[in-house]
C-alpha cells in the first residue's frame, strides 16, 4: 500500500500557516553536534523524514538523542561508538557531511553513497576534493566512501562553484583542523550562516569576509550549545505561491523578511501583493498577475527551490514569463506534469537570461517559457522530488477538479504536517492509500 493525496482545487486559500524550522538547516546542525562530546540542544527542529534520517545517522555513530518537546532535540555524543554509517533505512545527501566530524572524532569514517532528489547530477566530488586537500585519504567503493586521517590540516579551498553542501563540509572540516582554512567562492545562504553562528557559539573561530570568502582558525575542542533552527524560507515561499496562484490571501507566520527579499521582489514584479509584519508575511493573490523574466541563482539570488511553486503561479499570469535555471541543469522535468494539467510551458537548452551560466552550450533544457493565463485541470501525477511535489500540490489547488498525487513520501521528507497546514487555510486535501 502506498499513500496518495487527493486534492480538490479551484478556490482561493485564506488564513494563516505557521512555517516550520528549515530542514536544510536542521539536518546540518544535527550533524555538527557530532563535533563535540557535550550536550547540544536544538529548538524549532522540523519533524519530517529528513530529520528522521539525520537522527538515524547520528545515533548510528553514538549520539544519544532525546526529544524534550515536540520540536526540541537534545543530543550528546560522548564518544563515537561506530565510525561507519553503513546501513540506513533510507538514503539522503546528508550522510556525506558526516565524514569530517567522524574523522575529527575517530580518525576515520565510512558513509554510503548519497541519495536524495532526482533533479539532475549532484556529484560529491567537491566534498571529497575538499577533504583530500585537508589531508584525508579517501577510498571510493561501490558501497560508499571510506575516509581516514591522523588530523585534518587547514588548507586553501577554492570551490569551482559556491555549493552549499561543499561549503558546509569545508566548514565542518576546518573548525577542528590544525591551522587556518580559507574557503573561496563559498556559499552564503542563510542556512550556511546559521551553521556558522552555531559553531561560533560552540567555540569555533570563523570569519565571513567579503567576496564569498570564509576564514577558519582551527581550535582544539568545541563545547555544547543551544541553537535555534531558522524558519524554512522554502516553505514560506511555497505558501506565498499558493496565495498567488489561487488568488487567495495567506499569512505565513514566522517568515523572515531578510530571507525572502529576492522572492518578495518577484512577487511584486508579477503584480502580487505582500505585507511584512512583525511575526510573518502576508501574501495576497491578484487576478491581474503578469509575466516576468526570472533567473535562479545562488544566494542572494532567486532560490532554485523557489522556482517550482512560483512557476505554477506564473501559469496564471497574463503574457509570457521566462525562467532561466542556473543552479541545477535538469530541474524542469516536472513541467511535463504541469503541461498535462493544461499549462503552456516550453523548455529550451539556450540560456534565456543574463546570468553567466555553467550550462551554456550544453544540451540541458534549463530555460522555460511560460505563457498564460492557463486554465489548469485535475490530473493524476507522480511526485518525483520534494520541490516538484510541492509545485504539484499548488497546481492541484489552482486546478478545477480533484487531482491524485502519488509518490507523496517525497513531500513527507520535506514538509512537516503539510496536509494539516493546508487544511487550515481551506484546502481540500486528503491522504488516502492505494495498492502498489
C-alpha positions, 0 to 999 in steps of 0.5 A: 500500500502506498499513500496518495493525496487527493486534492480538490482545487479551484478556490482561493486559500485564506488564513494563516500557516505557521512555517516550520524550522528549515530542514536544510538547516536542521539536518546540518546542525544535527550533524555538527553536534557530532563535533563535540562530546557535550550536550547540544540542544536544538529548538524549532527542529522540523519533524519530517523524514529528513530529520528522521534520517539525520537522527538515524545517522547520528545515533548510528555513530553514538549520539544519544538523542532525546526529544524534550518537546515536540520540536526540541532535540537534545543530543550528546555524543560522548564518544563515537561508538561506530565510525561507519554509517553503513546501513540506513533505512533510507538514503539522503545527501546528508550522510556525506557531511558526516565524514569530517566530524567522524574523522575529527572524532575517530580518525576515520569514517565510512558513509554510503553513497548519497541519495536524495532528489532526482533533479539532475547530477549532484556529484560529491566530488567537491566534498571529497576534493575538499577533504583530500586537500585537508589531508584525508585519504579517501577510498571510493567503493561501490558501497560508499566512501571510506575516509581516514586521517591522523588530523585534518590540516587547514588548507586553501579551498577554492570551490569551482562553484559556491555549493552549499553542501561543499561549503558546509563540509569545508566548514565542518572540516576546518573548525577542528583542523590544525591551522587556518582554512580559507574557503573561496567562492563559498556559499552564503545562504542563510542556512550556511550562516546559521551553521556558522553562528552555531559553531561560533557559539560552540567555540569555533573561530570563523570569519565571513569576509567579503567576496564569498570568502570564509576564514577558519582558525582551527581550535582544539575542542568545541563545547555544547550549545543551544541553537535555534533552527531558522524558519524554512524560507522554502516553505514560506515561499511555497505558501506565498505561491499558493496565495498567488496562484489561487488568488487567495490571501495567506499569512505565513507566520514566522517568515523572515523578511531578510530571507525572502527579499529576492522572492518578495521582489518577484512577487511584486514584479508579477503584480502580487501583493505582500505585507511584512509584519512583525511575526510573518508575511502576508501574501495576497493573490491578484487576478491581474498577475503578469509575466516576468523574466526570472533567473535562479541563482545562488544566494542572494539570488532567486532560490532554485527551490523557489522556482517550482511553486512560483512557476505554477503561479506564473501559469496564471499570469497574463503574457509570457514569463521566462525562467532561466535555471542556473543552479541545477541543469535538469530541474524542469522535468516536472513541467511535463506534469504541469503541461498535462494539467493544461499549462503552456510551458516550453523548455529550451537548452539556450540560456534565456537570461543574463546570468553567466551560466555553467550550462551554456552550450550544453544540451540541458533544457534549463530555460522555460517559457511560460505563457498564460493565463492557463486554465489548469485541470485535475490530473493524476501525477507522480511526485518525483522530488520534494520541490516538484511535489510541492509545485504539484500540490499548488497546481492541484489547488489552482486546478478545477477538479480533484487531482491524485498525487502519488509518490507523496513520501517525497513531500513527507521528507520535506514538509512537516504536517503539510496536509494539516497546514493546508487544511487550515487555510481551506484546502481540500486535501486528503491522504488516502492509500492505494495498492502498489 
